């Protein structure tokens, strides 16, 4: 029986998402998320990320350094 081998794409996307959100703040350009397949919708205080029909919010001004790391974990679990 043949086993499907991982191409590593999932791990690459998760790592890239973590790197992007690790350094994300109000001055960051969220367009880099579109490289991962997210459609960006701009709101006044938040970004809405749409990935294959799954919508998630991302604050333009995160509350603390852990906020984006926690959000990256939520995005990974729901989208990747």
C-alpha positions in Angstrom: 0.0 0.0 0.0 1.4 3.4 -1.0 1.6 6.2 1.5 1.0 9.7 0.5 4.1 11.7 1.3 3.9 15.2 2.5 5.2 17.9 0.2 6.0 20.2 3.1 3.7 22.9 1.8 1.5 22.9 5.0 4.5 23.3 7.2 5.9 26.0 5.0 2.7 28.0 5.1 2.4 27.7 8.9 6.0 28.8 9.4 5.5 31.8 7.0 2.3 32.8 8.7 4.0 32.7 12.1 6.8 34.8 10.9 4.5 37.4 9.4 2.3 37.7 12.5 5.3 37.6 14.9 6.4 41.1 13.7 3.0 42.4 12.7 1.9 45.8 14.0 -0.1 48.8 12.8 2.7 49.8 10.4 3.0 46.4 8.7 1.7 45.8 5.3 -0.9 43.0 5.4 -0.6 42.4 1.7 2.1 39.8 2.4 -0.8 37.6 3.7 -2.3 37.5 0.2 0.8 35.4 -0.9 -0.6 32.7 1.4 -4.0 32.9 -0.3 -5.9 35.3 2.0 -8.2 37.9 0.6 -7.9 41.1 2.7 -11.0 43.2 3.5 -10.2 46.5 5.1 -12.3 47.8 8.0 -11.8 50.8 10.2 -9.9 49.0 13.1 -9.6 45.5 11.8 -8.6 43.4 8.7 -10.9 40.6 7.7 -9.0 37.7 6.3 -11.0 35.4 3.9 -9.5 32.1 3.1 -11.7 29.7 1.1 -14.9 31.0 2.7 -13.4 31.0 6.2 -13.4 34.6 7.6 -11.3 35.7 10.5 -10.5 39.1 12.0 -7.1 40.6 12.6 -6.7 43.7 14.6 -4.7 46.6 13.1 -3.4 47.4 16.6 -2.8 44.2 18.6 -3.1 44.4 22.3 0.2 42.8 23.2 3.0 40.7 21.8 1.1 37.4 22.4 -2.1 38.5 20.6 -0.7 37.9 17.1 1.0 34.6 18.1 -2.4 33.4 19.4 -4.1 34.6 16.3 -1.6 32.8 14.1 -2.4 29.6 16.0 -6.2 30.1 15.4 -5.6 30.8 11.7 -3.4 27.7 11.3 -6.1 25.5 12.9 -8.9 26.9 10.8 -7.3 27.4 7.5 -4.3 25.1 7.1 
